[in-house]
Amino acid sequence: MTATAADRPRRWGLNRLGRRFMWASMGVLAVAVVMILIAAQQMFISDQDLGTLLWIMLPAAVAATLAAWLLSAPIARDAHRLSAAARQVAGGDLNVRTGVVRNDELGDAAREFDRMTDRLAAVEKERSLMLSSISHDLRTPLAALRVSVEAIRDGLADDPDAYLKGMEHQVEALAVLVDDLGIHTRLASGTLELRRTRLDLAELADESVESMRPLATRAGIDLRLEATASGPVDGEPAQLARVLRNLIENAIRHSEAGGEVVVRVRTDGDDVLAEIVDAGPGFAPHVRDVAFEAFTRGDEARDVRTGTAGLGLAIARGIVEAHGGRIGIGDGPGGVVWFMIPRARRHDPHTVGAPG
């Protein structure tokens, strides 16, 4: 954005702030002159002293003007930088920064403005990633549906039932994508309500493993559970099961045929720890720091196979943190993702249906 002549700060002469300083100083001098004249009229000072004082006032007025310019120029310059940056951000440029470095209130405002711009840039980046990911993940099932519909319509489908089954699979994939987007939106806005009940995470893991076993079998993966006695936790079974399924599915899809995925559940101090370990390549160093961010993809070749919008780990993190837990990536070999949920306290009320 090119600054106009009106936008550029004055290099010479007084700016508006300087004029205010000058008029304030001149006002003080004017009051002093009036007081001196009144004192002279009342003969508190002699005519000679009056002349001397009035001559002193003349350089004082010049000094006040110079001081107003010297004091106001840096403030006006930085205020102009701040307002110019605001206009550029309003015009859509989120790369601009104020460049103001001060240790006063104006500096505080500039730093907050720069932080706000950073947050806006991050939101815009996530929005772009979201649109790109959704577009990518809608394209494949929609293209498959279109081909199937055209084949059935034109009588080219040798086995219409097989085509219909494939179409059903693509519709289910679209439904999962829409459901994931809905959950992610509620997690991001803090509107996801948890209907907590006391549950055994090991039992929930066993149910999740069994529900994912057909997927593991088709992929040639040995899926098993290793669980020791663990204390109860307070949480919503459906959402914690979603976390387990997301992590197990992620591990299966990133493992080669003939490998294994192990789900471990045990007590760890005041928490119940769940680990999902696979024999895949693990997480690349550049992915570990952003793996739990929404719409993050670690390997484009694998993403085509998974057909997800990069929301699985982000949703898992949101649900775990909503339960007061933690989630992270462990050290290999292979891929290791763990999460901890606080153990239920014995004196906690059994609150079924209470919002989290």
N, C-alpha and C positions, 0 to 999 in steps of 0.2 A: 504494500500500500504506500503510495507516494504522498508525502506530507505537502499540504498547500501552504501558501505564504501565511495564511491565518493560523495554521497549525504550528508553525515554527516559532520557537521562543525568541524574544527580542535579545539581540546581542548588545545593542547600545540603547541607552535610555532606561527608564524605569518601567518595570512590569507592573501589573496590577497590585501584586503583593508589596512591591517596593514603594509604590505610590501610597499605599495604606500606611506603611511604616513612616514614610516621609511626612504625611499629613498628621499622623499621631505625634511625631517629634515636633513638627511646626506648631501643633496645638499646644504642646507643653511650653514651647518657647513663647508663644503668644500670651499665654497665661502669665508667664514670668515677666514679660514686658509690661503687661497691664498692671501687675502688682508693683513693678518698679515705678511706673508713672504715678500710680496712686500714692506710693510712698514719697515720691518727689513733691507731689501736690500738697501732701500733708507736712512737707518740710522735714521728713525723717532723714532724707539724704540731700546733699548739696547739688547745685547745678553741674558742678565739675564732675562729681561722682556719677550723676545721671548720664552725662555724655560718655563717660568711660564705659559704663555698663551697656549702653546702647551700642557702642562700637564692638563690645565683646559679643553681643548678640548676633551680629552679622556673620562672623566666621562660625559661630555656633550653628547658625542655620545651614551654612554650607556643609559643615561637618555632619549635621543630621541627615542632609540629603545623601552625602557620600556613604554614611553608615547604613542608611536604608538600602542603597543599591548593593553594597557589599554583603549585607546580611540576607537580603531577599533573593539575590541572583542564584545561589546554589539551590535554595529551596524551590524557587520557581522552575529551575531547570529540571530538577528531579520530579516535581509535580507534573511537568509537561511530559516527561518520559512515561510516567504512570498513566496519564490520560491517553497518550498516544498508543501505549500497549493495550489499553482497554478498548480503544477503537479498532485495533487490529484483531483482537480476540473476537469482538462483536462481528467483525467481517469474516470470521471463520479461520483465521490464522492462529493455530494452537501451538506453533513453534516459537512465538515471540516471548521474550522475557523483558522485564523492566530495565535491568542493568543498574538499578538503584541500590547503593550500599550505604546505609546510614544507620546510626545508633540512636534513632529517635522515633517518634510516632510515625513519621512518614516512611522511615525504613521498615517499621513493623508492617505498615499497610502494603508496602511493595513486596515484602517477603510472603505475606499471606496471599497476595495476588498471584505471585509466581507459583505458590503451592496449589492454588485453585486451578491455575492453567495446567499444571501437571496432572491434576486429577481429571480435568476435562479431557486432556489428551489420552489418558488411560481409558476413560469411558468410551471415547471415540474409537480407540484401537479395539476394544472388546466388541463394540458394536459392529465394526467392520469384519472382525473375525467371526462373529456370530452369523452375519449375513452370508459370508463366504462358506462357512461350515454348513449352514442350513441348506444353501443352494446346492452344495456338493452332495449332501446326503439325501436331498429330495430327487436329484437328477436320476440316480440309478434306479430306485424303485418305480418312479414315474415312467421312465423309459421302458422298463420291463413290462409294466402294466399296459403301456401303449402298444408294444409289440404283440402282447398276448391278445389284447382286444382286437387288433387288426387281423391277427391270424384266425381267430374264431369267427369274426365277421365275414372274412373273405373265404371261409371254408378251407383254410390251409392247415388247420390243426388236426393232425392224425388222431390225437388223443385229447379231446376237449377237457376231460376230467383232469388230466395232468396239467393242462394249461390253467384251469381254474384253481387247482391246488397251488400252483406257483403264484397266481395272482393273490390268493389268500395270504401266502407268505409275505408278499410285498406289502399288502395292506397292514399286516401285523407289524412289519418293520416301520411303516409310517406312523402307526399308532404309538409304538414305543418312542419314536422320536418326539412326537407331540407331547406325550406324557413326561418325558425327560425335560423338555423345555418348560412345561408347566411347573414341575418340581423345582427346577433351577430358578425360575422367576420368583417363586414363593420363598425359597431360601435366600435369594439375594435381597428381597424386600423385607425379610423378617416376618412374613405372614404365615409361615408353615406352622400349624399347631400340632403338637405331639400329644397323642392320647396314651399316656404312660400306664404301664402295668408292670408288676414284678415278674421277671422272666429269667430263665436260665439261658445264657448266651451259647453254651455248649449244645443244648437241645436245639436252639434256633439254627446253629451252624449245621447240625446233623440234617435238619429238614432242608436247609439250603443246598447242602451237598447232594442230597438225593434228587432235588428238583433240577440240578444242573448236570446230573449224571448222564442223561441222554446226549446232551451236547458234547460232553467229554468223550463218550463212547464213539460218537460219530467222528470226532477229531482224532481218535486213537490215543487218547490221553487217559492215564490211570489217575483217577480222582479219589482221594481218601481223606479221612478225618482222623486227627490225633487230638483227643480231648481228655484233659484231666479234670478232677473235681474243681469247679469254679463257683464262687458265690453268686447270688442273684444280682441282677441289675434292674434299675427302674428305667423303662424305655418303651417306645412303641414298637411292637413286634414287626409290623409291616415295614416300617422304615428301616429298622436294623437289618431285617431280612433283605431289603433292597441293597443295602451296603454290601452285605455278604455276597449276594448274587452278582452285583456289579464287579466286585473284586475277583470273584471266582471266574466269571466269564472273561474278564480282562486277562487273567492268568492263562486260561485255556487257549484263547485266541492268539496269545503270544508264545505258545509252546509248540514245538514240533511233534509230529506223530511219533508215538513210542515213548514220549516223556511222561512226567507225572506232575500233578498239582496236589500239594498237601495243605490242608487247612488245620491249623493248630489253635487250640483254645486252652488257656490256663490262667490261673490267678497270678497277678504280679503286684504284690503289696496291696494297696487300697483299690486296685483296678482289676478288671478282667481284660486280658490281652488276647487278641485274635491276630494270627499271622496267616497270610496266604502266600505260599512259596511255590514258584514254578521253575522249570528247568530251561526257560527261555534265555534270551540274551541279556535280560535285565534292563535297567534304565540307563540311557546314555548320560554322561555327566551334564551336558547342556540341557537335558530334559528334567533332571531331578529337582531343580529349583522351581520349575514352573509346571510340574506334572499335575498338580491339583488345581490349576487355574482352568477356568472354563474355556472350552474350544481349543485346548492345547492338544496338538498331535505330535507324537514322538517319531513316527516312521510312516511316511506317506504310503509306502507299499503295504504296510500292515493295516493302515486305516481303510484302504479300499476294501480289504477283506473283512474288517470288523463292521464297516458300514455305520459308524456312530458319529455323532457330532462333537466328539471330544468332551462329553459331559459326564461320563461315568465316574471318574475320580473326583471331579469337582462336586458332584452330587453327594458322593460318599463323604467327602470332607465336610460339606455343609450339614449333613445329617448327624455325623459323629460329633461335630462341635455343638450342634443344637442340643445334644445329650450331655454336654459338659465334658466330652472326651477329646482325645487327640488322635491324629492320624499321621503317618509318615512312611518313608521308604527306607527299608533296611538294606544292609549289605548282603551281597550275593554269596556264593555263586547263584546265578539265576536272578529272577525278579522276586523281590520280597516287599510286600506292603503289609503294614501292621496298623491296628487301631486299638485304642484302650477306652473302655467305658468304666466310670467309677462304680465300685460295688455299692449295692444298696445298704444303707445303714439300718440296723435292727430297729431303731426307734422311729424310722421314717414311716408315715402313714401309707397304707396300701391304696394309692390314689388312682383308681381306674377311671379313665375318661377325663382326667385333669389336663388342661392345656399345659404344654411345656414352655 
